[in-house]
Amino acid sequence: MSGFDYQLLVIGAGPAGMAAAQTAARHGVEVTVIDEQANPGGQIYRNVDASPLADIGLLGKDYVFGRQLVQGFRHAPIDYHANSALWYLDSSGELGIVEEGVHHSARAQSIVIACGAQERPMPFPGWDKAGVMTAGAGQILMKSAAMVPAQAPVLAGSGPLLLLLAWQYLRAGLKIRALVDTSPRGVHWSALRHMPSALAAGDYLFKGLQLVTAIKRARVPWYRGADNLCAEGDERLAAISFDCSGKKHRIETPLLMVHQGVIPSTQVTAAAGCETEWNEAQQCWHPSVDDWGESSQPGIFVAGDAAGIAGARAAWLSGQLAGLQVARQLRRLEPVQRDRLALRIRNARARHLSIRPFLDRYYRLPDAALIPRDETLACRCEEVTVAEIRALAAAGCSGPNQAKAFTRCGMGPCQGRFCGSTVEQIFARETATSPQQVGCYNVRPPLKPVTLGQIAKKENQNE
Amino acid sequence: MFKLLDSSARQVLIELDGAEVSVPADISVAAALLYLDCLPLRHSAISGAARAPFCMMGICFECLVEIDGDRDQRACQLMVRPGMRLRRQLAPAQGAGA
């Protein structure tokens, strides 16, 4: 008796998870995939083969590309569980899953964590107001509900996704009230030294240019180098204000969509006890992994953006590499076969990765810009301000985890997903160190909501 | 606050704060509430601040509503069902008990 319920459990059905599952299954591994959504695709290819949109081409070619990946996944011999969330995982490989409201615990011989990314929190005064949403939320509403803003929205922040959303809204026939671009002026020039390597992935550059050209052609008011963004309103958002080119601006709007890049989702890997490292180029944490995506925990792999931001195409390829190595570890592949298959995948992945140094630099925010003004809520859940965290750091508080104990920041329902990066930056600056030295929040289950009733029901039903 | 790109989508009847309303079928509860433009969805437990859907992917917990008697359900993670009873988690001063 092996004592395992799964040979390979893949967590997440985005590009990395789908690829890992298909690759391992192709070599004879029994694969189970759990995913929180109703359909495979992850956030990037969400609902791509089950779209409510009359024409998914509205969202662009990169989205449509995902359809063949999802369809290939659906036809592969994989035990796929939609609407299933992982709420518990520890370093011994013990798991807790809630599927359609029913809990069960299990053990897996190999695990591929492919939880993707989340948007980097973009705190500013009023970012918690009703009517402020993320750009990703705007995309999800298009992909899952064919819904767009009823009135011309204001978009604010920086990063490719913000421009993509603007471009998609324009294609849907919407007007954009304003694009409030918070990337500091001049920062883009420093990216030019990465241009030679970026040219190897010229399609990314071309696509970026297309977005910018379309937004300019639509005469969207584009406020570059904007600063001091602030949202006003009582029961809901009424207006935003910001400074740009030495002038103060105020725009009345019921809807503001914000974005400043994406960071890996590290909750699951942290819970599994995988070692993490600070990536200074991407200003985020990610798990340390080897060439195949295996983490510091033997048999636990991390594929796709959860292991570092590299985009959907690279995620698909890193999932394949993890799938090959899982098959090798389970004795379904000889090393020589594995290496032969991996060669082409590695070459293709290297091409997609060649754009990253340029993009990381082009959209890099100065560390100071990651620390909002004092009155800003750092932690939305427990309503802890930036000033409170700064005062703690100045008073000698040892770091983010002790700050939790003093203020409850990071202890609300989002479990630090929307304040962790801010709190780390505040501690790093106040103590003149780096996030690497400051450290990050410890993660504890439940990773996703589960009721005591759901757990108890399972225990009682044990045969 | 949000509209459908195709207004011919099938509709279902649900109950919101005691009143029957029609919303598009096959969308999340949070999407339906944005379609109805009934912000905020709740007042925070700490200061009573007004909150509404933020991330739409199940990680910010801002869109919590009461669904069929169960409080604190993530509206963005659940689909609308005919006859579903929704209640916004508003502070009493805002007329939640109406």
Interface residues (C-beta under 8 A of the other chain):
Chain A: E36 A38 Q43 P52 L53 A54 Q118 E119 D128 K129 A130 G131 V132 M133 T134 G136 A137 I140 L141 M142 S144 A145 A146 M147 V148 P149 A150 Q151 A172 D234 E235 R236 P254 L255 S265 R380 C381 E382 E383 G412 P413 C414 R417 F418 K448 P449
Chain B: M1 F2 K3 L4 L5 D6 A9 P24 D26 I27 S28 A31 L34 Y35 D37 L39 P40 L41 S44 I46 S47 A49 A50 R51 A52 P53 F54 C55 M56 M57 G58 I59 C60 F61 E62 L64 D72 R74 C76 Q77 M79 Q94
